[in-house]
Amino acid sequence: MRPRRLKSGYFVLEAINSYASVFFLFYLFFLTSEKFGFTMRGNLLLMAVHGFCYALGSWQGGRLAQRCGYFTALKLGYGGMMLGLAVGLLGSGLVAVVLSLILWTLPLCCTWPALEALVTEGENRRGIARMTGAYSVVWSTGSAVALFSGGWLWDQFGATGLYGINLALLFGQLLLTLWLERQARAAGTPRPPAAAASAPVVGPPAHPTLSQRRFLLMAWWANPFSYVAINTVGAVIPQIAEKFHLSPTQSGVFCSLWFFTRAAAFAGLWYWPGWHYRFRWLLAAYLGLSIGFAALMLSPLLWLVVLAQILFGCSIGLVYYSSLFYSMDAGEAKGEHGGLHEAAIGLGIGVGPAVGAAALTLTTQAANAGTWAVSGLLTAGLAGLLWWRRNSTGRG
């Protein structure tokens, strides 16, 4: 099988991985809210547990993928996630739910760095730009479809469907991985010649205003803060739905708007590479995600929440894309760089909800304390980003 056709298989794995991950994680909070009476604080704490496990696991998962092979990492990941889901399906109490989430999260960390590396391995810089664009569009579309349709699946099948559907998807991914591994070994994956590897990407400035390494570090700094906001919102979707009197099906349709907007942003950024190594675009995106987050969480008007979702989705699209592109563009250790990219995401997933939950615990009388605390954290992130810029050379 040709390498290009193999990569089509990797994109199929990525799409299923994205769909299954978002469906399980985001609708798990409907389970904890309905079955165990979790409030916003409880769900934020649960998201924080997931995030910190994800950060630790991704760092090690990227190293495992680089040293032991991408297919080995995928097989370990899918097998481990199936075990975690089985615990939740067979158990009945809160302990089983939390243990299942942890056992599902840790092996999940083996999958994303491996997939990121597989789709870009053997590409020159032009190919890396193309493949990271396709990668971002695929996973974000899968996520959007998962949130959009997940509410209906939850209404129809409940907890049994939450675990059972994901088990079936993981089993299919494991079978596809085994088949792709055989095809890859039979075909071989030759690397491009050295001359091709040094060819510039079409579109970006020939002389970046800051070093590649500096942009990589700035993107790694900014991206966790976008996930501070993303997963704070994700953990409280049941409460957002309650505020606007939406059923799970309706909330899935409504709250997926920023997911689809993010996917559209990825598609636009894929075709227009003028944002590469331009600080002002990264700064504008960071400001947009901060404003969009606050408006999404605080506004009592549905139409304002719609506008906030559009701004939020576009902004986090550029921040995430920056981190992934620079991770793949700045070196050969793609599995390990992908692991660091995902570990940074995990830190954001953990820290944001933890700060929100702590604020709600300390100020029980202020309903929006968690939102203001997370907004303060985003402001601190902005100060750090500006510090990176000020201590860099050149102009962006």
JOQUIPE-V19870 format. One record per helix or strand of 3 or more residues. SS is the DSSP state (~ for helix, > for strand). FROM is the first residue (numbers start at 1). TO is the last residue. Records with the same first field share a line. If there is no record, write none. Layout:
SS=FROM-TO / FROM-TO
This chain:
~=3-36 / 40-68 / 70-90 / 94-120 / 125-187 / 194-197 / 212-235 / 237-243 / 248-255 / 257-271 / 273-275 / 279-298 / 302-329 / 334-362 / 369-390
